[in-house]
């Protein structure tokens, strides 16, 4: 194996530029650790996203900018966009090497000699559990529990880019959490492409709930455990019971919802309908009254009428959603939705604006409900923290990033809460009581 050779004056350390999801963030850290441990200091890695065509356009723009800024570096392009269209990125004059999503996590294949090294990710049936040394500048750590997705949503290309659902072993997950907690992280987020489907590829009946129970039991020093995006169709009784009985499991769920109209959901080939989601969220709220819900929502999906959009809009209030990630629909070639009658792009953008406005109002209502409560918040940087339900809080405190402190919420200003410390030293437990 040979590493890229320096061309002249080079950066003093590998540079990783991450586009897209939290899973990309974790994988970028794995690559950074591998490169630094090997003493490779002349690489610029672009970890791309392909969730929309706009994401791919931004990736190419970023690559060109990085070449201008780093004329002598070896630029390696990887991630979902590279996996889907390696020849296109390999043809860019700014690019030295294109690496697939599987190949990027091994130093040997990340730094191989071929200009393009992208394998057939659909044949993979295992995912290694990578131990990372920590996440630069972050107060919470992300742990990958699974890769890939077996769903066939009509708008999504990600299963093609990430491969089939495949689980990291519970032993590897637990070992990683222990290592991160030992390095001082107080909050860990379990992440992946479709974490609610954890264990579907295994011969034994192991679920996401089993992962959570094992981690909490074997790492008692872990103060907070958080989940990334969940498919609402896979939230089962066992998971609901965990939210009810495990205080360290943070009361915040982000849903892969996508729409609030049943016909749109059917045409998306989602596995839930609005009534199903309403029922499971009501049960979660009953089990954990302080829980907050976020959701991904797509505006302007093909065939979406004004009435269908109105249903999605009203679902924000009906379901009690708080944190919205709104995406204007972007047609992806090689997906069934690309062949459906498309909504006018101007209408799509307008609907996205309206939906974001509804989300801002929903967030305001949620934050108002927290005024007057005492909270145990994780400080992300001096003067800013997050509550267990992920509400943003401004605090006048000497607490450093990574501390957990007790505060009382006093007011809301725009999209943030303001709070006063109850005890300006680090806290060790939860405190989410009305006062």
C-alpha positions in Angstrom: 0.0 0.0 0.0 1.3 3.5 -0.8 -0.1 6.8 0.4 -0.6 9.8 -1.9 2.7 11.5 -2.3 3.1 15.2 -1.5 3.4 17.6 -4.4 5.0 20.6 -2.7 4.0 22.6 0.4 1.1 20.8 1.9 -1.4 21.2 4.8 0.0 20.1 8.2 -2.8 17.7 8.9 -5.5 15.8 6.9 -8.6 17.9 6.2 -12.0 16.3 6.2 -15.0 18.2 4.7 -18.3 16.6 5.7 -21.5 17.1 3.8 -24.8 15.6 4.8 -25.9 13.5 7.7 -24.7 12.6 11.2 -23.5 9.2 9.9 -21.2 11.0 7.5 -19.9 13.1 10.5 -19.0 9.9 12.4 -17.4 8.3 9.3 -15.4 11.4 8.7 -14.0 11.1 12.2 -13.0 7.5 11.5 -11.2 8.6 8.4 -9.5 11.5 10.3 -8.3 9.1 13.0 -7.0 6.6 10.4 -5.1 9.3 8.5 -3.6 10.9 11.5 -2.5 7.6 13.1 -0.8 6.8 9.8 0.9 10.2 9.6 -0.8 11.1 6.4 -0.8 14.9 6.3 -1.4 15.7 2.6 -4.9 14.5 2.1 -8.2 16.6 1.7 -11.2 14.2 1.9 -14.6 15.3 0.8 -17.3 13.1 2.3 -20.3 13.8 0.0 -24.1 13.6 0.3 -26.5 12.5 -2.3 -29.9 12.9 -0.6 -30.9 15.5 -3.3 -29.5 16.8 -6.6 -28.8 20.1 -4.8 -26.6 18.2 -2.4 -24.6 16.8 -5.3 -24.3 20.2 -6.9 -22.9 21.6 -3.6 -20.5 18.7 -3.4 -19.0 19.5 -6.8 -18.8 23.2 -5.9 -17.1 22.3 -2.6 -14.5 20.1 -4.5 -13.6 22.9 -6.9 -13.3 25.4 -4.0 -11.1 23.0 -2.0 -8.8 22.6 -5.0 -8.3 26.3 -5.3 -7.6 26.6 -1.6 -5.3 23.5 -1.5 -3.6 23.4 -4.9 -1.0 20.9 -3.8 -3.1 18.5 -1.8 -4.4 15.1 -2.8 -8.1 15.4 -3.0 -10.1 12.2 -2.2 -13.8 12.2 -2.9 -16.0 9.7 -1.1 -19.5 9.4 0.4 -22.9 8.7 -1.2 -22.5 10.9 -4.3 -19.2 9.2 -5.1 -20.7 5.8 -4.5 -23.6 6.5 -6.9 -21.6 8.2 -9.7 -17.9 7.5 -9.3 -17.1 8.1 -13.0 -18.5 11.7 -12.9 -16.3 12.6 -9.9 -13.4 10.7 -11.2 -13.6 12.9 -14.4 -13.2 16.1 -12.4 -9.8 17.6 -12.9 -9.8 18.7 -9.2 -10.1 15.1 -8.0 -7.1 12.7 -7.4 -9.1 9.7 -6.1 -12.7 8.5 -5.8 -13.5 6.0 -3.0 -16.8 4.2 -2.2 -18.7 4.2 1.1 -17.3 0.8 2.2 -13.8 1.5 1.0 -13.5 4.8 2.9 -13.5 3.2 6.3 -10.3 1.2 5.7 -7.0 3.1 5.5 -5.7 0.6 2.9 -8.6 1.1 0.5 -9.0 4.8 1.3 -5.4 5.4 0.2 -5.1 2.8 -2.6 -3.4 3.4 -5.9 -6.5 3.2 -8.2 -8.0 6.5 -9.3 -11.5 5.0 -8.7 -12.1 2.4 -5.9 -15.8 1.9 -5.6 -17.2 -1.6 -5.0 -20.7 -3.0 -5.2 -22.0 -2.0 -1.8 -25.2 -4.1 -2.3 -23.2 -7.3 -1.7 -22.0 -6.3 1.8 -23.7 -8.1 4.7 -21.5 -6.9 7.6 -20.6 -3.5 9.1 -17.5 -3.0 11.3 -18.0 -1.1 14.6 -15.3 1.6 14.4 -13.9 2.9 17.7 -13.3 6.7 17.4 -11.1 8.7 19.7 -13.7 11.5 20.0 -15.5 14.0 17.9 -13.6 17.3 17.4 -15.4 20.3 19.0 -18.5 18.3 19.9 -20.0 17.7 23.3 -21.9 14.6 22.3 -20.6 11.6 20.5 -22.2 9.6 17.7 -22.0 5.8 17.6 -23.0 3.9 14.5 -25.2 0.9 15.3 -26.1 -0.1 11.7 -25.6 0.7 8.1 -27.8 0.6 5.0 -31.5 0.4 4.4 -33.9 -2.2 3.0 -36.8 0.1 2.5 -37.9 1.0 -1.1 -39.2 4.5 -0.7 -40.0 5.9 -4.1 -38.1 9.2 -3.6 -34.9 7.9 -2.0 -31.6 6.8 -3.6 -29.8 6.2 -0.3 -30.3 2.4 -0.1 -28.4 2.2 -3.4 -25.6 4.4 -1.9 -25.4 2.7 1.5 -26.4 -0.9 0.7 -28.5 -3.3 2.7 -29.4 -3.0 6.4 -26.5 -4.5 8.4 -26.0 -4.3 12.1 -22.9 -3.6 14.2 -22.7 -6.1 17.0 -24.0 -5.1 20.4 -20.5 -5.9 21.9 -18.8 -3.5 19.5 -21.4 -0.8 20.2 -21.1 -1.2 23.9 -17.2 -1.1 23.7 -17.4 2.1 21.7 -19.7 3.8 24.2 -17.5 2.7 27.1 -14.5 4.2 25.3 -16.2 7.5 24.6 -17.6 7.8 28.1 -14.1 7.1 29.4 -12.9 10.1 27.4 -15.4 12.4 29.1 -18.4 12.3 26.8 -21.6 12.6 28.9 -24.0 12.1 26.0 -24.0 9.5 23.2 -26.2 9.4 20.2 -27.0 6.1 18.5 -27.0 6.7 14.7 -27.2 4.9 11.4 -29.2 5.0 8.2 -32.3 3.2 9.6 -31.6 2.4 13.3 -35.1 1.3 14.1 -34.5 -1.6 11.7 -31.6 -2.8 13.8 -31.3 -6.6 13.9 -33.4 -7.3 10.8 -30.4 -8.9 9.2 -29.5 -11.0 12.1 -30.5 -14.7 12.7 -31.3 -14.1 16.3 -34.1 -11.7 17.4 -32.2 -8.6 18.5 -33.7 -5.2 18.2 -32.8 -1.5 18.9 -34.4 -1.9 22.3 -32.0 -4.6 23.1 -29.1 -2.3 22.1 -30.4 0.4 24.4 -30.9 -1.9 27.3 -27.4 -3.4 27.0 -25.7 0.0 26.7 -27.4 1.4 29.7 -26.8 -1.6 31.8 -23.2 -2.1 30.9 -22.2 1.6 30.8 -23.7 2.9 34.1 -21.4 6.0 33.9 -23.2 7.2 30.7 -25.4 10.0 31.7 -27.4 10.5 28.5 -28.3 8.3 25.6 -30.1 9.8 22.6 -31.5 8.3 19.4 -31.2 9.7 15.9 -34.0 9.5 13.3 -36.5 6.7 13.7 -39.0 5.2 11.3 -42.4 5.6 13.1 -43.6 2.3 11.8 -40.8 0.5 13.8 -41.5 2.1 17.2 -42.7 -0.9 19.2 -44.0 -1.6 22.7 -40.5 -2.4 24.0 -39.1 0.9 22.8 -42.0 2.8 24.3 -41.4 1.1 27.7 -37.8 2.2 27.6 -38.7 5.8 27.2 -41.1 5.4 30.2 -38.6 3.6 32.5 -35.1 4.8 31.5 -34.5 8.4 32.6 -31.1 8.4 30.9 -32.8 7.8 27.5 -33.4 11.4 26.4 -37.0 12.5 25.7 -36.6 13.5 22.1 -37.5 11.5 18.9 -36.9 12.7 15.4 -39.2 10.9 13.0 -38.6 9.9 9.4 -42.2 11.0 8.7 -41.9 12.6 5.2 -45.6 13.6 4.8 -48.8 14.0 6.7 -51.2 12.9 4.0 -52.1 9.3 3.5 -52.1 9.3 -0.3 -48.7 11.0 -0.5 -47.4 8.5 2.1 -48.7 5.6 -0.1 -47.1 7.0 -3.2 -43.9 7.5 -1.3 -44.2 3.8 -0.3 -43.9 4.5 3.3 -45.0 1.9 5.8 -47.1 4.2 8.0 -50.3 6.2 7.7 -51.1 9.3 9.7 -53.4 7.5 12.1 -50.6 5.0 12.9 -48.2 7.8 13.7 -50.8 9.7 15.8 -51.4 6.5 17.9 -47.7 5.8 18.6 -46.9 9.4 19.5 -49.9 9.5 21.8 -48.5 6.4 23.6 -45.1 7.9 23.8 -46.4 11.1 25.2 -48.4 9.1 27.8 -45.3 7.1 28.7 -43.0 10.1 28.8 -44.9 13.4 29.2 -41.8 15.6 28.6 -41.0 14.0 25.2 -40.6 16.2 22.1 -41.0 15.1 18.5 -39.2 16.3 15.4 -39.8 15.2 11.9 -38.5 15.2 8.3 -41.1 16.5 5.9 -40.9 16.7 2.1 -42.8 19.5 0.4 -43.9 19.2 -3.2 -43.7 15.5 -3.6 -44.9 14.4 -7.1 -48.7 14.5 -7.5 -49.1 16.5 -4.2 -52.2 18.7 -4.5 -53.1 21.7 -2.4 -55.4 19.6 -0.3 -52.6 17.0 0.3 -50.2 19.7 1.3 -52.8 21.2 3.6 -53.1 17.8 5.4 -49.3 17.7 5.9 -49.4 21.3 7.2 -52.2 20.6 9.7 -50.4 17.4 10.8 -47.7 19.5 12.4 -50.1 20.7 15.0 -52.2 17.5 15.2 -49.1 15.3 15.9 -47.5 17.9 18.2 -44.4 18.1 16.2 -41.7 20.5 17.4 -38.5 20.4 15.3 -39.0 20.2 11.6 -36.5 19.4 8.9 -38.3 20.6 5.7 -37.0 19.5 2.3 -38.4 20.8 -1.0 -38.7 17.7 -3.2 -35.8 17.2 -5.5 -36.2 14.7 -8.3 -33.6 11.9 -8.3 -32.9 9.9 -11.5 -33.4 6.2 -11.1 -36.1 6.5 -8.5 -39.8 5.7 -9.1 -40.9 9.2 -8.0 -38.9 10.8 -10.8 -41.3 9.2 -13.2 -44.4 10.6 -11.5 -46.1 13.9 -12.5 -43.9 16.6 -10.9 -45.1 19.6 -8.9 -44.0 23.0 -10.3 -40.7 23.9 -8.6 -42.0 27.4 -7.7 -45.0 25.8 -5.9 -42.7 23.3 -4.1 -40.5 26.1 -2.8 -43.5 28.1 -1.6 -44.9 25.1 0.2 -41.5 24.5 1.8 -41.5 28.1 3.1 -45.0 27.7 4.5 -44.1 24.5 6.2 -41.0 26.0 7.7 -43.1 28.8 9.0 -45.5 26.4 10.7 -42.4 24.7 12.2 -41.2 27.9 13.7 -44.6 28.4 15.3 -44.6 24.9 16.6 -41.1 25.4 18.1 -42.3 28.6 19.7 -45.2 26.8 21.4 -42.9 24.1 22.6 -40.4 26.5 24.0 -43.1 28.5 25.7 -44.3 25.3 27.5 -40.8 25.0 29.0 -40.7 28.5 30.6 -40.8 28.1 34.4 -39.4 24.6 34.4 -36.1 23.4 35.9 -33.9 21.5 33.4 -30.6 19.6 33.5 -28.8 20.9 30.4 -25.8 19.8 28.5 -23.5 22.7 27.7 -22.4 22.7 24.1 -20.3 25.8 24.4 -19.9 28.5 27.0 -23.3 30.3 27.2 -25.2 27.7 25.2 -26.8 24.4 26.1 -29.5 21.9 25.2 -32.2 20.4 27.4 -33.0 16.7 27.4 -35.7 17.3 24.8 -33.1 19.2 22.7 -34.4 22.7 23.2 -31.7 25.4 22.7 -30.9 27.4 25.9 -28.8 30.5 26.5 -27.3 30.6 29.9 -25.2 33.0 31.9 -22.8 30.5 33.4 -19.1 29.7 33.8 -19.8 26.1 32.8 -17.6 24.7 30.1 -18.6 22.6 27.1 -19.5 19.1 28.1 -20.8 20.0 31.6 -24.3 19.1 32.7 -25.8 21.8 34.9 -29.1 22.7 36.5 -30.9 25.7 35.2 -34.3 27.4 35.5 -35.9 28.5 32.2 -37.0 32.1 32.6 -38.0 33.3 29.1 -38.0 32.7 25.3 -36.5 35.1 22.9 -37.2 34.2 19.3 -36.1 30.5 18.8 -34.2 30.1 22.0 -34.8 29.8 25.7 -33.0 31.8 28.3 -32.1 30.4 31.7 -30.5 31.1 35.0 -28.2 28.5 36.7 -29.7 26.9 39.8 -26.4 25.5 40.8 -23.5 26.7 38.6 -21.4 23.6 39.1 -21.7 20.4 37.0 -24.8 18.2 37.6 -24.9 14.4 37.4 -28.5 13.6 37.0 -31.7 14.6 35.3 -33.9 17.5 36.5 -36.9 18.2 34.4 -39.6 19.4 36.9 -42.2 22.1 36.9 -41.3 24.7 39.5 
